Structure formats: structure tokens, C-alpha cells
Amino acid sequence: MGAGSLTCLMFVVVALNAIAAAAGLALFAVAIWVAADGYKLYPISGVSGKDDIFAGAWIAIFTGFAFFLTCIFGIFAALKRSRALMLVYLIIMFIIFLFECASAITAATNRDYLVGNSNFVKKQMLQYYGQDSTQGKQITQTWNRVMEQDECCGADGPQDWIVYNSTLKQMYPTYNWPLSCCKRLSTFDLQDPADCKVGRTGILFTKGCFNYIESVLSHYTWAVSWYGFSVLILVFFTLVIAMIYFMQLE
């Protein structure tokens, strides 16, 4: 390859690495957002050990920042036209590439397990809500917040608490459903406790919370998995061009 063509290829490698570095930094930021769990739904996945979405986010934090640093190193190696430095760059990038593959696949497969249907979330809710344990308290707080914020009740609706056996029913026989299933005043007091207990229309939230939970977990998955896959495609293309450049160096 002529000197002019090699120089053009070098600038392509530099440009692709600059774009990949920015994409890696964006992946780093997005993964931090997921790991921070702004919607506070981790207990719903964590209590059963199905928290791979968040595990994938932690891996993506590492890989995103590692992509950024390695791409900067790749730019330096390309400008130096050093085979040794380019070889080190290619090996490190390939290792990080494999880690990010694991992160994206882990998040995607776990998302399908959690939101494939409402039964898994419902079973967990009925088992742990109202339970006097660390996990029970976390699940209770999470469901109370979700039901009050999204104005919903149960996974598929308030009938979940009546049709199925639950810890709540065992511990509080006089309550058909949690009080968080009912509308509140601006002072956060129940609008009508008596009507709440009997489920009067207009006081009791009738829609289920599963759609909200599914939406949040899907957002998390898109952030970690599908954005991760898009970064992988970019990095793969960058690696191919970088390998061609490496083979042309003397």
C-alpha cells in the first residue's frame, strides 16, 4: 500500500476510534443511570436473584470507560504508526469487546425472564409484601411506592390480592388489598379508608402495575443491552479497519 493510502487509512482509524471513544463514554454514563436505579425497582428483581439487568449495567460501566480509554490509546498508536502499539490496542479492544457482549446478552435475556408475563412478579409480590423480613420490607416499600405513583394495584389488578393466597391476607385478614391501592388527599392521607376497604369505584385503583414495571425494566434493558449492541457493532467495524491498518504497517 502506498504512503498516501496508508495515511488515509490511518485517519480513518483515528476517526473511528474517536467516535467509538465517545460512544463508550455514553455507554458508561447510561450504565451508571441503570445501576443507580432511579425508579427504585431493584428489589423486585433482586429478591429472587434475577438481577442480571443490573449486573449487566455494572459490566457496561467497566466496558464503556474501558472502550473510551482504549480508543484514545488506539488513536495514539495509529498516529505513531507502531505495529507493537497497534497489536496491544487490538488485543485489549477484543477482550473488552467480549466483556461487553456478555453484558448486553445478560441484560437482554434477563429482561425476557422478568417481563415475559406478570406471574413471576405477582408471585413475588404475594409472597413478600407485608412480610416482616429485610426482603419483605424492601418489597413492601417498593410496591407501595409503585402503586401510589402509578395509581395502580397489584400486578394485574386488585383482584390479585383476593384470588390468590398472600402474606398480606394472612397477617391482616381485614384488608382485601394494601391501602396503597387507594386514592389519597394532597396531605397523603387516605381519601376514604372505609370505601377503600370495600373497593368502591373511584377510590380503588383498578389497573395493574405490571405494565409500569415492564416499561421501566424495558427502558433499563434498552439502555444496557440494545445500546450496548450498537456500540459493539461500531467497535467491530473499528477493529476490522484497525486490523487492516495493522497488517499494512511495516
Stockholm file with secondary structure:
# STOCKHOLM 1.0

chainA/1-250         MGAGSLTCLMFVVVALNAIAAAAGLALFAVAIWVAADGYKLYPISGVSGKDDIFAGAWIAIFTGFAFFLTCIFGIFAALKRSRALMLVYLIIMFIIFLFECASAITAATNRDYLVGNSNFVKKQMLQYYGQDSTQGKQITQTWNRVMEQDECCGADGPQDWIVYNSTLKQMYPTYNWPLSCCKRLSTFDLQDPADCKVGRTGILFTKGCFNYIESVLSHYTWAVSWYGFSVLILVFFTLVIAMIYFMQLE
#=GR chainA/1-250 SS CCHHHHHHHHHHHHHHHHHHHHHHHHHHHHHHHHHHTTTCCHHHHHTTTCCHHHHHHHHHHHHHHHHHHHHHHHHHHHHHTCHHHHHHHHHHHHHHHHHHHHHHHHHHHHHHHHHSCSHHHHHHHHHHTTCSSHHHHHHHHHHHHHHHHHTCCSSSCTTHHHHSCCHHHHHCTTCSSCGGGBCBCTTSSBSCHHHHHHTCBTTBCCSCSHHHHHHHHHHHHIIIIIHHHHHHHHHHHHHHHHHHHHHHCC
#=GC SS_cons         CCHHHHHHHHHHHHHHHHHHHHHHHHHHHHHHHHHHTTTCCHHHHHTTTCCHHHHHHHHHHHHHHHHHHHHHHHHHHHHHTCHHHHHHHHHHHHHHHHHHHHHHHHHHHHHHHHHSCSHHHHHHHHHHTTCSSHHHHHHHHHHHHHHHHHTCCSSSCTTHHHHSCCHHHHHCTTCSSCGGGBCBCTTSSBSCHHHHHHTCBTTBCCSCSHHHHHHHHHHHHIIIIIHHHHHHHHHHHHHHHHHHHHHHCC
//
